[in-house]
Amino acid sequence: MQIQGNKASADQDYFLSLGAGHHQVPLIEAAVRKGLSVIAVDKNPLAPGFEKADLQLHASILKPFWIYRAIEEHFPRGQIRAAGSRSFGPAVLSAAYLARRFGVPGSSPHSLIRFQDKNRLKSFLAGNGISVPERIPWKPGKDPSDVLRKRGVWIARSGKGSAKQGIEVLSSHEEKKLYLEKHAKKTPANRSLFIEKYYQGTEFISYGFVLNGRFHPLTLTEKVISDTEPMFADRRHLFPARTSEENARSMVQTCQKIVDLCKYDNGPFFAEFLIPKRGKSPRPLLIECQPEVGGEYLADSLVPEVLDINYFDMMMDLLTEGPEQASRHLIDAGIPLDPENLSHILSPRRSAVISYLLPTRASIEDLRMPKSMKEDPSFVFLEPLKPRGYKMDPGNGNADRPAVFLLKDSIDHQQELIKKADHFENQIRLIPVQEQKKGKRKRPRARRKTTGPRNLALSVSLWKPLI
């Protein structure tokens, strides 16, 4: 464990950031705005968040006892006022342990433990009345002959996975048989695997905060997933979601029931649902839920653009002063504290589209966007997600998507906004390395002066800021 930084003063207040990667930077910046100095912990000595931190601990964020001991032994002055992480799974649990150890506000570690294994969590929730996809009664070591009698398409996944990695679609009898044989042994990696029935339908994300055990939804988005490689990668998020009030309320109520069952008290929360296409009265099925900030630019961009709430300022107030102070952000944005009032979701003033480019099997050379996109009044940003020269792999799912853009307009123009997203997605060009490496480059010819309109594209280096 390596420690770097400035010596603390006795009266300085600090935020302990578990993680200093790109996704953690907004939370670190919120701590700085709050007037706190930052202690950042990360194994990567080049993590960008270290530049904004006063003290850097080069260590695993999954070792809370080591982190606590290092701060106590080598950093005795100053006061830890908050501990938090924008990461997922064990990192969130580690932050909760440290918050309790330092006596600052935070989620209960006991409530977070239930969310660590999606397989066990969904079994627990299904046993308590939460609607989930039909489970295939299989586990490693079970005789596959009984399981193979189950017809239909299956989805196999790990209870420990993230970013849609490791998901397999099993359609034929042979595919199912090979999968069951491959994972027949009771190994640690296989124990968290589970299989569900595949449903065609529309997916949704309910996104918000839990304050004093009450789930306060901020947004309900409709998710468009890819039906080609990489399968089930998140391709687009639409706000507001195009669904009925009954379905919207059902999803929010399910979130509250999960919070109650897991005794989750304070912190970020999201849940993914699927409404099947077939059935007389299809109801939302829970796909996944986690007490995390999550990604997909929902916290970073969507919430501030459509609600005028800085998600990370609200989270920092929750981590430092508790739920009462965090709730002020909802009041200031005109969002009722009554969770039954969903006017900001059912009848919002603004619409937005977050759209991703999907990965291919190529290395990235450059990214180009049409000039008309930058000049469009609905355009908010286009951001590269991978560095120049990065070799994409569709097998990595969401983790290897190369770029994302956001469009925003009034609610009256939602359909027009979706059409614009389709158009710009087709116009943005991701140039693979091999396209520019064939032969010698020719010297570009001088442009001829024209008076009419031209079809221009902006060439953008992934190594530099986009605009």
MOCOR-V955832 format. One record per helix or strand of 3 or more residues. SS is the DSSP state (h for helix, s for strand). FROM is the first residue (numbers start at 1). TO is the last residue. If there is no record, write none. Layout:
{{SS | FROM | TO} {SS | FROM | TO}}
//
This chain:
{{s | 2 | 5} {s | 13 | 18} {h | 22 | 33} {s | 37 | 41} {h | 48 | 52} {s | 55 | 58} {h | 64 | 74} {s | 79 | 84} {h | 90 | 102} {h | 109 | 113} {h | 118 | 126} {h | 144 | 147} {s | 154 | 158} {s | 168 | 170} {h | 173 | 182} {s | 193 | 197} {s | 201 | 211} {s | 214 | 225} {s | 234 | 239} {h | 245 | 262} {s | 267 | 276} {s | 285 | 290} {h | 298 | 307} {h | 311 | 321} {h | 323 | 332} {h | 343 | 346} {s | 350 | 357} {s | 363 | 370} {h | 371 | 375} {s | 379 | 384} {h | 394 | 400} {s | 403 | 410} {h | 411 | 427} {s | 429 | 432} {h | 433 | 437} {s | 457 | 460}}
//
